[in-house]
Amino acid sequence: MSCDDLDKLRTQSVSRHSSTWPLEAREHLESCESCSQLQKLLDNSVQSDVPDAILDRVEAAILPGLLPVSPLPSVSRITGALLLCLIGVIAAANWHLGVAGWNARDNLQISVNFSLLGISVVVLANILARQMMPGSRRSAPVFVYIAAPLIALVAADVALFGYHSNPDFVPLALSCWEIGVTCAALSAPLFWLALRRGLSLNPIGHGATAGLLAGLVGVTVLEIYCPYLDRWHITVAHIGAAIASTLVGAVIGSIKSRIQQHGP
């Protein structure tokens, strides 16, 4: 008999005391030190004095309501679902808004900007999927996941685009910012559908990460749509929408964390 067989015997046997077990189980206890130590603790534990009638009533009240729960999807499946959601929002938004921004950019600008955006959304989607797995480990602080793509995008904008003075800077920036935030807001419910069965142990970090991923959806839509290639406009309006979405996600995560700790 193996250790796994002994574990099954513990759960299936009417009596968990080793003195009533079959000979082969007792022989295994004599030969396996770890199983023997565990069984000594179980044998010496204080048994409950609750009457059998009450235990039967408790079981009758609980067991009928127990239903099998399907396992969580794999990290790759959740990541794929998140990517499909954001691609759908981007495609729908730019089908409506147009692709003037894409046409206004040269090949270098397109290659660098959209490569950074593509890498960022794939990495963030994978991080989100892992954060929803109970017991998952974080390889780096949440701040790194959030700051790295934003810093990279700002650096690329400064390097690739020049400054063009425009008296309509503020209304143009507000218009693009609203579009970016709207696209982020449309993405968030779809992300929730993909992540709803998981459990985040860090609601604030998870909310900020989800907010940034939704914000990058808005940035991608704006990069394809907006032909105004001014570094300050792109930084303030396009990336500013992603920053706002990240902050909103962190606030929502903070509220959720307080509700979990203290109740509604």
N, C-alpha and C positions, 0 to 999 in steps of 0.2 A: 504493500500500500504506500502511495506517495503522499507528500504533504497536501497536494491539492485534493486527493481523495479524502484525506482526513478533514479538510475544511468542509467538503460537501457533507460528510457524515455529521459534523457539528450542526449544520443547518437543517438536516433532514431527520436526525434522530429525535425521538420523543424525549429522551433524557440526554442532557449534555454532559452528565457525569461519566467519566471514563471507565468507572468500574462496571458499567453495564454494557460496554462496547464489545464488539467481536474480538476474538483473540488476535487477529492480524492487526487490528487498530492499536491494541495495547502493545503489541510487539514493536510497532512503528514508533510509539511514544518512547519506548525504552532505548531505541536506536537513534532517535532524532532529538538533539538537545533543545533546539528552538521550539519545536512542537510540544515537547515535554514541559518547558517553562511556561508556555502559554496555557497549556491545559491545567497546570497546577494553579494558576491564577483563577481560571474558570471554575475549577473544582472547589476552591476555597472561598469563592465569592458568596456573599450572603444572598440567599434566595428570597424572592418576594413572598410575602404572606397574603397576597391578594387572593381571595377565593376564586376557584375555577369558574363559578357562575358569572362573576363580574368580568373576568377575562374573556369569557365566551361572548358576553354582551358587547364588550369593547370591540372584539374582532368582528362581530356581526354588524356593528355600526360603521366600521372603517373599511373592511375588505370589499364590500360591494361597490364602493365608490372609487376603488383603485383601478386605474386603467393603464395599459402599457404605454410608455412614452418612446417615441422614435428617437434615435440618437441625433445629435446635432450634425448638420452637414459638415463636410470637411472644410478646412481653411481654403483650399483651392476652389471649391464650389461657391463659398461665400464671396471670395474675392472676385470670381467670375460674374456672380450676380451683381455685385456693386459696379463693376466695370460696364456691364450691359445697361444698367440703369443710367449711368452718367453719359454713356454714348447715346442712348435714346434721347436724353434731355438736350444734349449738344446738337444732335441732328435735327430735332424738332425746332429748336430755337433758331438755328442758322437757316433752316428752310424758310422760316418766317422773316428773319432779319436780313439775310443775304450774306455774301462772302466778300464784301468790298475790302475788308481788312486783309484778307488772305491775298487778294489780287494786288494790293498796294505794297506788300512786302517783297523784298528780294529773296533769293534762294538761301542766303546765309541767315537772314533774319527768321525765315520760316524754319530752317533746319534746327537752329539753336533753340528758339522759343518753344517750338512744339515738341522737340526732343525732351527738353526740361519738363514741360507739362506732362508729357506721356510717362516719363520715368516717375515723376512725383505722384501722379494719380495711381499708378500701379503699386508703388511702394506703400502709399497711404492706405489703399484698399486692402492690401495684405496685412498691414499692421492692425487695421480695424477688425479684420476677421480674426486675427490672433487674440486681440484684446477681449473678444467676446467669448473666448474659450476659458471656462473656469480652470484656474491653476496654471494658466499660461505665464511664461516668463517674459519680462521685457529686457531686450538686449541694450537699450539706451533709454535715457529719460525722455518723457513725452516732449519736453521743450525742444530737444534736438530734432524730433520728427517734424515739429511745427516750424521751427526757425529755419532749418536747412533749405526747404524748397522756396520759402519766401525770400531769403537772402540771395539764393541762386537766381531767382527770377528778376529781382531788383538789379543785381549786378549785370545780368545779361541785357536788361533794358538800358542801363547807363552806357554799356559798351556798344550796343547796336544802334541806338537811336539818338538823334540830335535834339536840340531845343528849338522850338518854333514858337515865337511870340504870337499870342492870339487873344484879342480882347474878349472873346467868348469862352475863355478857358473854363470859368466856373460853371456856366450852364451846360457846356459839353461834358465836363467831368461829372456833374450831377446826373446827367442823362445816362451816361455809361455806368456809373455806380449803381443806379437804380436797376438797370438791366442785369448787371452782375449779381446783385443781391436777390433779385427776383428769380433768376435761374438757380441760385443756391437754395432758395426757399422751396422751389419746385423739386429739387433733387432730394432734400432732406426726408420727406415722407417715403420716397422709394428706398432710400438707404435704411430707414426704419423697418420696412417690410423685409429686407434682406437680413437684418441683424436682430429682429425682435425676439428670436428664440434663444439668443445667447445671454450671457450674464457678464456685465462689466464690473470688475472689482475696483476700478478707478473712474467713476462717472465723470469727474471734471476733465481728466485727460482724454477720456473717450469722447466726451462732447466736443472738446476743442478739436480733436483729430477729425471727427465726423464733420464739424463745421468747416474746417480747412478743406477737406475733400470736396464738400459741396461748393465752397468758395472757388476752388480751382475749376469746377464746372463753369461757373460764371466767367472766370478769367479766360478760359478756352473759347467760350462763345464770343466774348468781346474781342479777342485777338483775331478771330475769323471775321467778325463783323465790322469792327471799327477801323476806318482808314486814316485816322488822325495819328500819325506816327511821331508823337512828341514824347520824350522820355518822362517828363513830369506828368503829362496826362495819363500815360500808361501806368506809372507808379501810383499816382494818387487815386485814379478812378478804377482801373482794372484790378491791380493788386490790392488797392484799398478795399474793394468789395470782398476779397478773400479774407482780409484781416478782420473786417467787420463780421463776416460769417463765422470766423474762428472764435471771436469774442462772444458772440451770441451762443454758440455751441458750448463754450465753457460755462457761461452763466446758467444755461439750461441744465448742464451736468451738475453744477453746484446746487441748484434747487433740488434736483433729483437725489443728490447725496444727502441733503438735509432731511428730505422726506423719509429716506430709508433709515436714517439714524434716529429721528425724533417722531416720525409719523406725520400725517397730514395735519 
